Amino acid sequence: MPLAALPQLAQQAPQHPYALIGPGRVAALSAAAQRLLERCGLNLQGEGVNNHLRITPLGTRRATWLSPQAIPTLPLTGQLPWRRIAVIGIEGFLDFQPQMAADALSRELGVQTDVAYLHMPALDRLRNNPSEFRAVNIARVLDLMESLPPMAEELRRLAGEAEALFLPACLGLEDDASLAVLQDAVGKPIRLLPTLPPSVPGMRLHQALRRRFQQLGGVFMPGDSVLRAESEAGRVTGLYTRNHGDIPLRAQQVVLASGSFFSNGLVADFDGVREPIFGLDVHSRADRADWSRRELFAPQPYLQFGVRTDGRLRAMKQGVPFDNLYAIGAVAGGYDPLQQGCGAGVSLIGALHVAQQIAAEENAGPDGERLRLKDPALYDEALKYCTNCKRCEVACPSDVKIGDIIQRARADFAQSKPTLRDAILSHTDIMGSLSTPFAPIVNAATGLKPVRKLLDKALKIDHRRELPKYSFGTFRRWYRQQAQAQQRYAEQVAFFHGCFVNYNHPQLGKDLVRVFNALDIGVQLLKREKCCGVPLIANGFIDQAKKQARVNAESLQETVLERGIPVVATSSSCTFTLRDEYPHLLDVDTTAPAAQAHAAAGGLSHALPYGEDGLDRLHLELLRQIPGLELVVLDSQCCGIAGTYGFKSENYATSQGIGAPLFRQIEESGVDLVVTDCETCKWQIEMSTSKRCEHPITLLAQALA
């Protein structure tokens, strides 16, 4: 079914695997599935947006998602490009009936058909043994290069006046090379119709996926079967197989893909339908009379029987999902693979859905990066929920830069590309330059609820989020009037002001100048300064972030190393990006100048570099020197906004949930004012609490006034 029909399916069949996974997730997985199949060497036709019609072995049409290139297809409302077709069977091959296919093609599509049979002496040995005269064995003979010339000669004779030839899919076991040679020799289009299982297209798909699985480190244990399992506290703890006897196999995650009744994945007896290994909950009907219908081609209820799962496809037992057991493919219930025609799609989408969840448990760190290097399809879109708060790096005893790994993976492998919304939120220099000349109008407009709701609907910028206000005039414009006066100081610092000070809050920059001047230190600006790039990095604009990083790196180099002036910044995010993200994530070396880049409040106390041990203590010590100030230190790690993250509609609830403990602490603390050196934290705290929030520099400037 096309992707547009998934919401309707979810309403009509809420237990269908597609409904459980969710329409949006299915759409993303369908695109990932096509990329995976391409990497496996499978050249398929079709797209998830629009189904196409495939010609079946019986000559009828069936709507489908993907088809091998060699199989004849047509648009949903179109016709075949040929008006006369030769349907050619293989003499003695019973798994394909050319007359039946020809009759259906003539009846349903109005094409003229000719029926003929191919006789190949090379197949005589197989033909004499009916049990061996199957599509796969025939393909092994016909794919040989020495078989193609006599086959082409015979097909030219049988084709007659036909414009195209339809053959049973009995060649191309590994690739389409033999078909291409044959088609060139015959001089007419040749299309292949799948036969009864095991079919050559099915075997080719299976072998390609199996090879890919083994390339990624997967191991098969052929000839073995699981007999029973052990579980504890909602987790599968051991599997016992026929070959391993009483030695259990243990795994962190278990995927049940045991098939339906035909492979004993499900068992039917007088007591009902059951899953034999784990005793899982099963979709079924209590009355055996309701299991099937007399009409052979009517929808059969038993085909929808199968294991119950949740939205993650975790298998259920007594209504509770296992933590580490998933059910995919034919063993899962809630759908009819024959009537709905979605058996292969459910298997493929379900497998990727589960694989990405399993990979996600380690995806954030080095093991996930190892998997992605093997196959980008193992990228998990859930990484978009990372706020880059760096708490994982604080917790890691080996100092692994997990945050950098996540950001790099998002840039390299994310399936959803940056949107217009992301571009607006990321390009702060452009938006600031456009907005500051008209700040009163812009601020008034973005403060209106109808405008915010329109932004939510059109761009997915959440209407509940209070948008930052722009200043009428920039900090750099104000500084031009102060530049000459700053030259008279013997000692100088250079100020990396960032976007927030320049476009939103010039007063903070003015406060910094006042504080340093009070210490008899002049303040210079970098000759060229761009946004540090943190919003660009967060939204996937890595190339643009690198361009801006190179501009800033040159300015830092000139200021620090050539002129010998240390650099200060009021934004902890900017300082961290200049010092850490540039060399680690963007491959822009700022190691030497960054050694002289300081957080402003730290710079007031022997210019301690940002991030050195003791910075927090010195920050607090400075604030405690302010007469009449009582300092309350809160035990909280993250406000939740994470730059542009919290502005997005899909992230708003998560953002507020992360920050909720902090907001609660602030309200319960009884303080009059909150202090932070992060501008987006200021926005989040002021929006989510009743307290005003200021930078430490502002408090120091007020104390010096």
C-alpha positions as CSV (number, residue, x, y, z in Angstrom):
1,M,0.0,0.0,0.0
2,P,1.2,3.6,-0.6
3,L,2.6,5.5,2.4
4,A,-0.3,7.9,2.2
5,A,-2.7,5.1,3.1
6,L,-1.0,4.2,6.3
7,P,-3.0,6.5,8.6
8,Q,-6.2,5.0,7.3
9,L,-4.8,1.5,7.8
10,A,-3.9,2.4,11.4
11,Q,-7.6,3.3,12.0
12,Q,-9.0,0.2,10.3
13,A,-6.5,-2.3,11.6
14,P,-4.8,-1.0,14.8
15,Q,-3.0,-4.3,15.4
16,H,-1.4,-4.4,11.9
17,P,2.4,-4.2,12.3
18,Y,2.5,-1.0,10.2
19,A,-0.1,0.6,12.6
20,L,1.9,-0.4,15.6
21,I,5.2,1.0,14.2
22,G,3.5,4.2,13.1
23,P,3.0,5.8,9.7
24,G,5.9,8.2,10.0
25,R,8.3,5.5,11.2
26,V,7.2,3.2,8.4
27,A,7.9,5.9,5.8
28,A,11.4,6.5,7.2
29,L,12.1,2.7,7.3
30,S,10.8,2.2,3.8
31,A,13.4,4.6,2.5
32,A,16.1,3.0,4.6
33,A,15.0,-0.5,3.3
34,Q,15.5,0.6,-0.3
35,R,19.0,1.9,0.5
36,L,19.8,-1.3,2.3
37,L,18.7,-3.4,-0.7
38,E,20.7,-1.3,-3.1
39,R,23.8,-1.8,-0.9
40,C,23.1,-5.6,-1.1
41,G,23.4,-5.4,-4.9
42,L,19.6,-5.7,-5.5
43,N,18.4,-3.4,-8.3
44,L,14.7,-3.0,-7.6
45,Q,12.0,-0.8,-9.1
46,G,9.3,1.0,-7.2
47,E,8.8,3.6,-4.4
48,G,6.8,3.9,-1.2
49,V,4.9,7.0,-2.3
50,N,3.1,5.2,-5.2
51,N,2.5,1.5,-5.6
52,H,2.9,-0.1,-9.1
53,L,1.3,-3.2,-10.6
54,R,3.4,-6.3,-11.0
55,I,2.4,-9.1,-13.4
56,T,2.0,-12.3,-11.4
57,P,2.9,-15.9,-12.5
58,L,-0.8,-16.3,-13.4
59,G,-0.7,-13.3,-15.6
60,T,-2.8,-11.1,-13.3
61,R,-1.9,-7.7,-11.8
62,R,-1.0,-7.2,-8.2
63,A,-0.2,-3.9,-6.5
64,T,3.2,-3.9,-4.8
65,W,5.9,-1.7,-3.4
66,L,9.2,-3.1,-4.9
67,S,9.9,-5.4,-7.8
68,P,13.0,-6.8,-9.4
69,Q,13.9,-5.0,-12.6
70,A,13.4,-8.1,-14.7
71,I,9.8,-8.6,-13.7
72,P,7.2,-6.9,-15.9
73,T,5.4,-4.0,-14.2
74,L,3.1,-1.1,-15.1
75,P,1.6,2.0,-13.4
76,L,-1.6,1.7,-11.4
77,T,-3.6,3.3,-14.2
78,G,-1.3,2.4,-17.1
79,Q,-0.8,-0.3,-19.7
80,L,2.1,-2.5,-20.7
81,P,4.2,-1.0,-23.5
82,W,3.7,-4.0,-25.7
83,R,0.6,-5.1,-27.6
84,R,1.8,-8.6,-28.6
85,I,3.6,-10.8,-26.1
86,A,5.1,-14.3,-26.4
87,V,4.6,-16.2,-23.2
88,I,7.2,-19.0,-23.3
89,G,7.3,-21.9,-20.9
90,I,10.0,-24.5,-20.4
91,E,9.2,-28.0,-21.7
92,G,8.4,-30.3,-18.7
93,F,8.5,-27.5,-16.1
94,L,5.3,-27.7,-14.1
95,D,5.8,-24.7,-11.8
96,F,4.8,-22.3,-14.5
97,Q,1.8,-22.5,-16.8
98,P,2.2,-20.3,-19.8
99,Q,-1.2,-20.8,-21.2
100,M,-2.9,-19.7,-18.0
101,A,-0.7,-16.6,-17.8
102,A,-1.3,-15.7,-21.5
103,D,-5.1,-16.1,-21.1
104,A,-5.1,-13.7,-18.1
105,L,-2.9,-11.1,-19.9
106,S,-5.3,-11.1,-22.9
107,R,-8.4,-10.9,-20.7
108,E,-7.2,-8.3,-18.2
109,L,-4.9,-6.1,-20.4
110,G,-6.2,-6.7,-23.9
111,V,-2.8,-7.7,-25.3
112,Q,-2.4,-10.4,-28.0
113,T,-0.5,-13.4,-26.7
114,D,1.3,-16.3,-28.2
115,V,2.2,-19.4,-26.2
116,A,5.3,-21.6,-26.9
117,Y,7.6,-24.0,-25.0
118,L,11.4,-23.8,-24.9
119,H,13.2,-27.0,-25.5
120,M,16.8,-27.1,-24.2
121,P,18.8,-30.3,-24.5
122,A,21.0,-29.0,-21.6
123,L,18.0,-29.5,-19.3
124,D,17.3,-33.1,-20.3
125,R,19.1,-34.5,-17.2
126,L,17.1,-32.4,-14.9
127,R,13.9,-33.1,-16.8
128,N,14.2,-36.8,-16.3
129,N,14.1,-36.3,-12.5
130,P,10.9,-34.3,-11.7
131,S,12.1,-33.6,-8.1
132,E,15.1,-31.8,-9.5
133,F,13.3,-29.9,-12.3
134,R,12.8,-26.8,-10.2
135,A,13.5,-23.1,-11.0
136,V,16.7,-22.8,-9.0
137,N,18.3,-25.9,-10.6
138,I,17.2,-24.8,-14.0
139,A,18.8,-21.4,-13.4
140,R,22.1,-23.0,-12.5
141,V,22.2,-24.5,-16.0
142,L,20.8,-21.6,-18.0
143,D,23.1,-19.1,-16.3
144,L,26.1,-20.8,-17.8
145,M,27.6,-18.8,-20.6
146,E,27.6,-21.9,-22.9
147,S,23.9,-22.3,-22.5
148,L,23.0,-18.8,-23.6
149,P,23.7,-18.9,-27.4
150,P,21.5,-22.0,-28.1
151,M,18.8,-20.6,-25.8
152,A,18.9,-17.2,-27.7
153,E,18.6,-19.0,-31.0
154,E,15.6,-21.0,-29.8
155,L,13.9,-17.9,-28.3
156,R,14.3,-16.0,-31.6
157,R,12.5,-18.7,-33.4
158,L,9.7,-18.9,-30.8
159,A,9.2,-15.1,-30.6
160,G,7.7,-14.8,-34.0
161,E,5.9,-11.4,-34.4
162,A,5.8,-10.8,-30.6
163,E,7.2,-7.4,-29.3
164,A,8.3,-8.9,-26.0
165,L,8.9,-12.3,-24.4
166,F,7.7,-13.4,-21.0
167,L,9.6,-16.3,-19.5
168,P,9.5,-18.1,-16.1
169,A,12.1,-16.7,-13.8
170,C,14.6,-19.5,-14.3
171,L,17.8,-17.5,-14.8
172,G,19.6,-14.8,-13.0
173,L,20.4,-16.6,-9.8
174,E,23.2,-14.2,-8.9
175,D,22.6,-11.2,-11.1
176,D,21.1,-10.0,-14.3
177,A,24.2,-10.6,-16.5
178,S,22.8,-13.7,-18.2
179,L,19.5,-12.0,-18.9
180,A,21.2,-9.0,-20.4
181,V,23.3,-11.2,-22.7
182,L,20.2,-13.1,-23.7
183,Q,18.1,-10.0,-24.4
184,D,20.9,-8.5,-26.6
185,A,21.1,-11.7,-28.6
186,V,17.4,-12.1,-29.1
187,G,16.9,-8.4,-29.9
188,K,13.6,-8.0,-28.0
189,P,12.7,-7.2,-24.4
190,I,12.6,-10.2,-22.1
191,R,10.8,-10.2,-18.8
192,L,10.7,-12.9,-16.1
193,L,7.6,-14.1,-14.2
194,P,8.3,-15.6,-10.7
195,T,7.4,-19.2,-10.3
196,L,6.2,-21.2,-7.3
197,P,8.6,-21.2,-4.3
198,P,11.5,-21.6,-4.1
199,S,11.6,-18.9,-6.8
200,V,14.8,-17.5,-8.3
201,P,14.0,-13.9,-7.4
202,G,13.2,-15.0,-3.9
203,M,16.4,-17.0,-3.6
204,R,18.4,-14.1,-5.0
205,L,17.0,-11.7,-2.4
206,H,17.6,-14.2,0.4
207,Q,21.2,-14.8,-0.6
208,A,22.0,-11.1,-1.0
209,L,20.6,-10.3,2.4
210,R,22.4,-13.3,3.9
211,R,25.7,-12.2,2.5
212,R,25.2,-8.7,3.9
213,F,24.3,-10.1,7.3
214,Q,27.5,-12.1,7.3
215,Q,29.6,-9.2,6.1
216,L,28.4,-7.3,9.2
217,G,29.5,-10.1,11.5
218,G,26.3,-12.2,11.6
219,V,26.7,-15.9,12.1
220,F,24.3,-18.7,10.9
221,M,23.9,-22.0,12.7
222,P,22.2,-24.2,10.0
223,G,20.6,-27.4,11.0
224,D,19.8,-26.3,14.5
225,S,16.5,-25.4,16.1
226,V,15.4,-23.8,19.4
227,L,13.5,-26.1,21.7
228,R,12.8,-24.0,24.7
229,A,13.7,-20.8,26.5
230,E,14.3,-19.4,29.9
231,S,13.3,-15.9,31.1
232,E,13.5,-13.9,34.3
233,A,12.1,-10.5,35.2
234,G,10.7,-9.8,31.7
235,R,14.0,-10.8,29.9
236,V,15.0,-13.8,27.9
237,T,18.0,-15.3,29.7
238,G,18.7,-18.4,27.8
239,L,17.9,-20.4,24.7
240,Y,18.2,-24.2,24.4
241,T,18.6,-25.8,21.0
242,R,18.6,-29.3,19.7
243,N,22.3,-29.4,18.9
244,H,23.5,-27.6,22.1
245,G,21.5,-29.8,24.5
246,D,21.7,-28.4,28.0
247,I,24.2,-25.6,27.1
248,P,22.2,-22.4,26.9
249,L,22.8,-19.7,24.3
250,R,22.7,-16.3,25.9
251,A,22.2,-12.9,24.2
252,Q,21.4,-9.4,25.1
253,Q,18.6,-9.2,22.5
254,V,16.5,-12.0,20.9
255,V,14.5,-11.7,17.7
256,L,11.8,-14.3,17.0
257,A,11.4,-14.8,13.2
258,S,10.2,-18.4,13.3
259,G,7.4,-18.0,10.7
260,S,3.8,-19.1,10.9
261,F,2.1,-22.5,11.0
262,F,4.0,-23.8,8.0
263,S,7.3,-23.6,9.8
264,N,6.0,-24.4,13.3
265,G,6.5,-20.8,14.5
266,L,2.8,-21.2,15.5
267,V,1.1,-24.4,16.5
268,A,-2.6,-25.2,16.4
269,D,-4.1,-28.0,18.5
270,F,-7.4,-28.8,20.1
271,D,-6.8,-26.2,22.8
272,G,-6.2,-23.3,20.4
273,V,-3.2,-21.6,18.8
274,R,0.0,-21.2,20.7
275,E,3.6,-20.0,20.2
276,P,5.6,-23.1,21.3
277,I,9.0,-21.7,22.5
278,F,8.1,-18.7,24.8
279,G,4.4,-19.2,25.4
280,L,3.6,-15.8,24.0
281,D,0.3,-14.1,23.7
282,V,-1.3,-14.9,20.3
283,H,-3.9,-13.2,18.1
284,S,-6.5,-15.9,17.4
285,R,-10.1,-16.9,17.6
286,A,-11.5,-19.1,20.4
287,D,-13.9,-21.0,18.2
288,R,-12.1,-23.3,15.7
289,A,-15.1,-22.9,13.3
290,D,-14.1,-19.3,12.9
291,W,-10.5,-20.0,11.9
292,S,-11.2,-20.6,8.2
293,R,-13.8,-20.2,5.5
294,R,-15.0,-22.7,3.0
295,E,-14.3,-20.5,-0.1
296,L,-10.7,-21.3,-1.2
297,F,-9.8,-17.7,-2.3
298,A,-11.7,-15.9,0.5
299,P,-9.7,-14.1,3.3
300,Q,-8.8,-16.8,5.8
301,P,-8.9,-15.6,9.4
302,Y,-6.1,-18.0,10.5
303,L,-3.6,-16.0,8.3
304,Q,-3.9,-13.1,10.8
305,F,-3.1,-15.3,13.8
306,G,0.2,-14.5,15.3
307,V,2.2,-13.2,18.3
308,R,1.0,-10.0,19.9
309,T,3.5,-7.2,20.0
310,D,3.7,-3.6,21.2
311,G,4.8,-0.6,19.1
312,R,8.4,-1.6,19.3
313,L,7.5,-5.1,18.1
314,R,8.4,-6.5,21.5
315,A,6.6,-9.8,22.1
316,M,3.9,-9.9,24.7
317,K,3.3,-12.5,27.4
318,Q,0.3,-12.1,29.7
319,G,-0.1,-8.6,28.3
320,V,3.4,-7.4,29.2
321,P,6.1,-7.0,26.6
322,F,9.5,-8.7,27.1
323,D,12.4,-6.2,27.4
324,N,14.6,-8.0,25.0
325,L,12.4,-10.3,22.8
326,Y,11.0,-9.0,19.5
327,A,8.7,-10.8,17.0
328,I,8.9,-10.0,13.3
329,G,7.7,-11.5,10.0
330,A,5.1,-14.2,9.7
331,V,5.1,-15.1,13.4
332,A,3.7,-11.7,14.2
333,G,-0.1,-11.3,14.1
334,G,-2.6,-8.7,13.0
335,Y,-2.2,-8.9,9.2
336,D,-3.0,-11.1,6.3
337,P,0.0,-11.5,4.0
338,L,-2.0,-13.0,1.2
339,Q,-5.0,-10.8,1.0
340,Q,-3.2,-7.6,1.9
341,G,-0.1,-8.4,-0.1
342,C,2.2,-7.0,2.5
343,G,4.1,-10.1,3.8
344,A,7.5,-9.2,2.5
345,G,7.1,-5.5,3.4
346,V,6.1,-6.3,6.9
347,S,9.1,-8.6,7.3
348,L,11.5,-6.1,5.9
349,I,10.2,-3.0,7.7
350,G,9.7,-4.9,10.9
351,A,13.3,-6.3,10.8
352,L,14.8,-2.8,10.3
353,H,12.5,-1.3,13.0
354,V,13.8,-3.9,15.5
355,A,17.5,-3.7,14.3
356,Q,17.6,0.0,14.7
357,Q,16.2,-0.2,18.2
358,I,18.7,-2.9,19.2
359,A,21.5,-0.8,17.7
360,A,20.2,2.3,19.4
361,E,21.2,0.9,22.8
362,E,24.8,1.2,21.8
363,N,24.4,3.7,19.0
364,A,25.2,6.7,21.1
365,G,28.8,5.6,21.7
366,P,31.7,3.9,20.0
367,D,29.9,0.5,19.4
368,G,27.2,2.3,17.4
369,E,29.8,4.1,15.4
370,R,31.4,0.7,14.6
371,L,28.0,-0.6,13.3
372,R,27.4,2.6,11.2
373,L,30.8,2.2,9.6
374,K,29.7,-1.2,8.4
375,D,26.2,-0.2,7.3
376,P,24.7,3.3,7.5
377,A,21.3,1.7,7.6
378,L,22.0,1.0,11.2
379,Y,21.8,4.7,11.9
380,D,19.0,5.3,14.4
381,E,16.9,8.4,13.9
382,A,16.4,8.5,17.6
383,L,19.8,10.2,17.9
384,K,18.0,13.4,16.8
385,Y,16.7,13.6,20.4
386,C,20.3,14.0,21.7
387,T,20.6,17.5,23.3
388,N,24.4,17.4,23.2
389,C,24.4,18.2,26.9
390,K,27.7,16.2,27.3
391,R,26.5,14.3,30.4
392,C,27.5,11.0,28.7
393,E,31.0,12.3,28.3
394,V,31.2,13.4,32.0
395,A,30.1,9.9,33.0
396,C,32.5,8.1,30.6
397,P,35.6,6.9,32.5
398,S,37.6,6.7,29.3
399,D,36.9,10.3,28.2
400,V,35.3,9.1,24.9
401,K,33.8,12.0,23.0
402,I,30.4,10.5,22.7
403,G,28.7,13.7,22.0
404,D,31.0,14.3,19.0
405,I,30.3,10.8,17.7
406,I,26.5,11.5,17.9
407,Q,26.8,14.8,16.1
408,R,29.0,13.3,13.4
409,A,26.6,10.4,12.9
410,R,23.7,12.8,12.6
411,A,25.5,14.8,10.0
412,D,26.7,11.8,8.0
413,F,23.8,9.3,8.2
414,A,20.6,11.2,9.1
415,Q,17.8,10.1,6.7
416,S,15.8,13.4,7.2
417,K,17.7,16.4,5.8
418,P,17.6,19.9,7.3
419,T,14.4,21.8,6.7
420,L,13.6,25.5,6.1
421,R,12.9,25.6,9.9
422,D,16.3,24.3,10.6
423,A,18.0,26.8,8.3
424,I,16.1,29.7,10.0
425,L,17.1,28.6,13.5
426,S,20.7,27.9,12.4
427,H,21.8,30.9,10.4
428,T,21.8,33.4,13.3
429,D,24.0,36.0,11.6
430,I,21.6,36.2,8.7
431,M,18.5,36.4,10.8
432,G,20.1,38.8,13.2
433,S,21.3,41.2,10.4
434,L,17.8,41.2,8.9
435,S,15.9,41.6,12.2
436,T,17.8,44.1,14.3
437,P,17.0,47.1,12.0
438,F,13.3,46.3,12.4
439,A,13.6,44.9,16.0
440,P,10.4,46.7,17.4
441,I,8.3,45.3,14.5
442,V,9.9,41.8,14.6
443,N,9.6,41.5,18.4
444,A,5.9,42.7,18.4
445,A,5.0,40.2,15.6
446,T,6.7,37.2,17.0
447,G,5.1,37.9,20.4
448,L,1.6,37.6,18.9
449,K,-0.1,34.2,19.5
450,P,-1.6,34.0,16.0
451,V,1.9,34.5,14.5
452,R,3.4,31.9,16.8
453,K,0.7,29.4,15.8
454,L,1.3,30.1,12.2
455,L,5.0,29.5,12.7
456,D,4.1,26.2,14.4
457,K,1.9,25.1,11.6
458,A,4.1,26.2,8.7
459,L,7.6,25.6,10.2
460,K,7.1,23.4,13.3
461,I,8.5,26.1,15.6
462,D,6.5,25.4,18.7
463,H,3.9,28.0,19.5
464,R,4.4,27.6,23.2
465,R,8.0,28.7,23.0
466,E,8.7,32.3,23.7
467,L,10.9,33.6,20.8
468,P,14.0,35.6,21.6
469,K,13.8,39.4,21.3
470,Y,16.1,41.3,19.0
471,S,18.0,44.5,19.9
472,F,17.4,47.7,17.9
473,G,21.0,48.0,16.9
474,T,23.9,45.6,17.3
475,F,26.7,45.4,19.9
476,R,29.4,45.9,17.3
477,R,27.7,49.1,16.2
478,W,27.7,50.4,19.8
479,Y,31.4,49.3,20.2
480,R,32.6,51.4,17.2
481,Q,32.0,54.5,19.3
482,Q,34.0,53.0,22.2
483,A,36.9,51.5,20.2
484,Q,39.2,54.6,20.4
485,A,38.7,54.9,24.2
486,Q,39.6,51.2,24.7
487,Q,43.1,51.8,23.1
488,R,44.3,53.8,26.1
489,Y,44.5,50.8,28.4
490,A,47.9,49.2,28.7
491,E,46.5,45.7,29.1
492,Q,44.0,44.3,26.6
493,V,41.6,41.4,26.1
494,A,39.7,40.5,22.9
495,F,36.0,39.8,23.3
496,F,34.3,37.0,21.2
497,H,30.8,38.4,21.7
498,G,28.8,35.8,19.8
499,C,25.3,36.2,18.2
500,F,23.4,36.6,21.5
501,V,25.4,39.7,22.6
502,N,25.5,41.2,19.1
503,Y,21.9,40.8,18.1
504,N,19.8,40.0,21.2
505,H,21.4,41.4,24.3
506,P,24.1,44.1,23.6
507,Q,23.8,45.1,27.3
508,L,25.7,42.0,28.3
509,G,28.6,43.1,26.1
510,K,28.5,46.6,27.6
511,D,28.6,45.1,31.1
512,L,31.7,43.1,30.2
513,V,33.4,46.3,28.9
514,R,32.5,48.1,32.1
515,V,33.9,45.3,34.3
516,F,37.2,45.0,32.5
517,N,37.6,48.8,32.3
518,A,37.1,48.9,36.0
519,L,40.1,46.5,36.3
520,D,42.1,48.9,34.0
521,I,41.9,46.4,31.1
522,G,40.8,47.5,27.6
523,V,38.5,45.4,25.4
524,Q,39.1,44.8,21.7
525,L,36.9,42.9,19.2
526,L,38.1,40.3,16.7
527,K,38.7,41.8,13.3
528,R,36.3,39.2,11.8
529,E,33.8,37.2,13.7
530,K,31.1,34.7,12.6
531,C,28.6,32.7,14.7
532,C,30.5,30.0,16.5
533,G,28.5,27.5,14.5
534,V,26.8,25.5,17.3
535,P,23.3,25.9,15.9
536,L,24.6,24.9,12.5
537,I,26.2,21.8,13.9
538,A,23.1,20.8,15.8
539,N,20.9,21.1,12.7
540,G,23.2,19.3,10.3
541,F,24.8,22.2,8.4
542,I,28.3,20.9,8.9
543,D,29.8,22.3,5.8
544,Q,28.6,25.8,6.6
545,A,29.8,25.4,10.2
546,K,33.3,24.5,8.9
547,K,33.4,27.6,6.8
548,Q,32.5,29.8,9.7
549,A,34.9,27.9,12.0
550,R,37.8,28.6,9.6
551,V,37.0,32.4,9.7
552,N,36.9,32.4,13.5
553,A,40.1,30.3,13.7
554,E,42.0,32.8,11.5
555,S,40.8,35.6,13.7
556,L,41.8,33.8,16.9
557,Q,45.2,33.0,15.4
558,E,45.8,36.6,14.5
559,T,44.6,37.9,17.8
560,V,46.1,35.5,20.2
561,L,49.3,34.2,18.6
562,E,50.3,37.3,16.5
563,R,49.1,40.2,18.6
564,G,49.4,38.3,22.0
565,I,46.0,39.3,23.2
566,P,44.0,36.7,25.2
567,V,40.3,36.1,24.2
568,V,37.3,36.2,26.5
569,A,33.7,35.2,25.8
570,T,30.5,35.5,27.8
571,S,28.9,32.4,26.2
572,S,29.9,29.1,27.6
573,S,28.4,27.5,24.5
574,C,30.6,29.6,22.2
575,T,33.7,29.0,24.3
576,F,33.2,25.3,24.3
577,T,32.6,25.2,20.6
578,L,35.7,27.2,19.8
579,R,37.8,25.2,22.0
580,D,36.5,21.6,21.7
581,E,34.0,21.2,18.8
582,Y,36.2,22.9,16.2
583,P,39.2,20.5,16.4
584,H,37.2,17.4,17.4
585,L,34.1,17.6,15.2
586,L,34.8,20.1,12.4
587,D,38.5,19.3,11.9
588,V,39.5,23.0,12.3
589,D,42.5,23.3,14.6
590,T,42.2,25.9,17.3
591,T,44.4,24.2,19.9
592,A,47.0,27.0,20.2
593,P,44.7,30.0,20.4
594,A,42.1,28.2,22.4
595,A,44.6,27.8,25.2
596,Q,44.2,31.6,25.7
597,A,40.4,31.6,25.3
598,H,38.7,32.2,28.6
599,A,35.2,32.4,30.0
600,A,34.7,36.0,31.0
601,A,34.1,35.4,34.7
602,G,37.0,33.1,34.9
603,G,39.2,35.6,33.1
604,L,38.7,38.0,36.0
605,S,40.5,35.7,38.4
606,H,43.9,35.1,37.0
607,A,42.4,34.3,33.6
608,L,41.8,30.6,34.3
609,P,41.0,28.8,31.0
610,Y,37.5,27.7,30.6
611,G,36.9,24.2,31.7
612,E,39.9,23.9,34.0
613,D,39.3,22.4,37.4
614,G,38.2,25.1,39.8
615,L,36.4,27.3,37.3
616,D,33.0,26.7,39.1
617,R,34.6,27.4,42.4
618,L,36.2,30.7,41.1
619,H,32.9,31.7,39.5
620,L,31.1,31.2,42.8
621,E,33.9,32.9,44.8
622,L,33.6,36.0,42.6
623,L,29.9,36.2,43.1
624,R,30.2,35.7,46.9
625,Q,32.4,38.9,47.0
626,I,29.4,41.0,46.0
627,P,28.1,42.6,49.2
628,G,24.6,41.5,50.3
629,L,24.4,38.6,47.9
630,E,23.4,35.2,49.2
631,L,24.3,32.4,46.8
632,V,22.3,29.2,46.5
633,V,23.9,26.5,44.3
634,L,21.4,24.2,42.6
635,D,22.2,20.5,41.9
636,S,21.0,20.3,38.3
637,Q,22.7,19.4,35.1
638,C,20.6,20.6,32.2
639,C,17.7,23.1,31.5
640,G,16.6,21.1,28.5
641,I,16.5,23.7,25.8
642,A,19.8,22.7,24.2
643,G,20.1,25.7,21.8
644,T,17.6,25.3,18.9
645,Y,16.5,21.9,20.1
646,G,13.7,23.1,22.4
647,F,12.3,25.5,19.8
648,K,11.1,22.6,17.6
649,S,7.6,21.3,17.9
650,E,8.6,17.7,18.1
651,N,11.1,18.4,20.9
652,Y,9.2,20.8,23.0
653,A,7.7,18.3,25.5
654,T,11.1,16.5,25.8
655,S,12.8,19.8,26.4
656,Q,10.4,20.9,29.1
657,G,10.6,17.4,30.7
658,I,14.4,17.5,30.9
659,G,14.3,20.9,32.5
660,A,11.4,20.2,34.9
661,P,13.6,19.2,37.9
662,L,15.6,22.4,37.5
663,F,12.5,24.6,37.2
664,R,11.1,23.0,40.4
665,Q,14.3,23.6,42.3
666,I,14.4,27.2,41.2
667,E,10.8,27.9,42.3
668,E,11.3,26.1,45.6
669,S,14.6,27.8,46.4
670,G,13.1,31.1,47.2
671,V,15.7,33.1,45.3
672,D,15.1,36.4,43.7
673,L,17.4,36.0,40.7
674,V,19.0,33.1,38.7
675,V,22.5,33.3,37.3
676,T,23.8,31.4,34.3
677,D,26.4,32.0,31.6
678,C,24.4,30.3,28.9
679,E,22.1,32.4,26.9
680,T,19.6,29.7,25.8
681,C,19.4,28.6,29.5
682,K,18.4,32.1,30.3
683,W,15.6,32.0,27.8
684,Q,14.4,28.6,29.0
685,I,14.5,29.5,32.7
686,E,12.8,32.9,32.3
687,M,10.0,31.2,30.2
688,S,9.5,28.2,32.5
689,T,9.8,29.9,35.9
690,S,8.7,33.1,37.5
691,K,12.4,34.3,38.0
692,R,14.6,36.7,36.1
693,C,17.9,35.3,34.9
694,E,21.2,37.2,34.4
695,H,24.8,36.5,33.4
696,P,27.4,36.6,36.2
697,I,29.1,39.6,34.4
698,T,25.9,41.6,34.7
699,L,25.9,41.1,38.5
700,L,29.5,42.2,38.7
701,A,28.8,45.2,36.6
702,Q,25.9,46.2,38.8
703,A,28.1,45.7,41.9
704,L,30.7,48.0,40.4
705,A,28.2,50.7,39.5
